[in-house]
Amino acid sequence: MKLVTFKPAEPRPGALIDEDVLDFRSAAGSGVGTFDHATIVALLAAGEQAMADAQAIVDQVRGDQALAASLRDAGALLALADTRLLAPVPEPKLVICAASNYRSHSAEMGTAPPSEPACFIKATTSVTAHGEPIVLPPEAPAMVDYEGELCVIIGKTAYRVSEADAMRHVAGYVCGNDVSARDWVPALRKAGADPAGHPYPPFLDPGTLNIRFKSFPTFMPTGPALVTADEVPDPHALRIRTLINGEALQDSNTDDLTFNIPQLIAHYSKFFRFEPGDMICTGSPPGVGIARNPQVFLKPGDVVSVEIEGIGTLTNPVIGYEG
């Protein structure tokens, strides 16, 4: 399934069926299947049977043109063009981002790959949707960078899980863009020394700066849909590209991950208790703007697209802050 959160009025859980959006609750109200979940997170938390019930509704509608026509008349099957997609999980409780997790990205940044999964927390208020603008913040508008990423959506509670058991906790995948104001990087260079061994003053702490300059509102676009894990046979063999105004500046494959998804989940779940709807972004491939020569940063009028094979295309325009 391709699960979405959409709204003509209030946010509702649904599924993409070709160029239509199926409103699960309205369909069930019209007598099609069983569905009584207010959000995608509630659906995930309800477990395997609830997901199977949702899949049965999708299969029934997809396979019956007369039923689809009836649901259109009832307002339960809407043209995608007539709806507004939100982030598939608009308000995750936890967003964890893997740092330096593509071998070739570490190389372009001039660093060795980490010896264990590194990460940072991104503010959940930075999450935004496919089609919504990335807003350049007035505090740091000049060095805003793109980082297309494959993001994992957790489907069941995960705390201290093993690598062998990790994939059982994955609901599916979304395209993500870890937008980053890179101003913190020259600040660190100006302070000098290695972050691991230098006693930075609190306002120059590298971890604090990294989180702060990656957590502006709109700096975590995700979508357009949550593609369930059963539709992605191997998440470690997907082409991933980021295009700026149609030009591919990142073009890689998830087989270049330093640590794979089970390793990330097993490691991070030692420290964090993941709940349904929480998100792990698996890291950026090479080609980021700060590593290019000349450097490339986002500016008003740009359009950024993250394409991941089998997952979809996440597209966002870029605008300046207007107050």
Helices and strands as residue ranges (DSSP letters): E 2-7, E 12-17, E 20-23, H 24-29, H 40-46, H 48-62, H 65-73, E 77-79, G 80-82, E 84-85, E 95-99, H 103-108, E 118-121, G 124-126, E 127-129, E 134-136, E 144-145, E 148-154, H 163-166, G 167-169, E 170-177, E 180-181, H 184-191, G 202-204, H 206-212, E 220-228, G 229-231, E 239-244, E 247-253, G 254-256, H 261-268, E 279-281, G 289-291, E 303-308, E 312-320
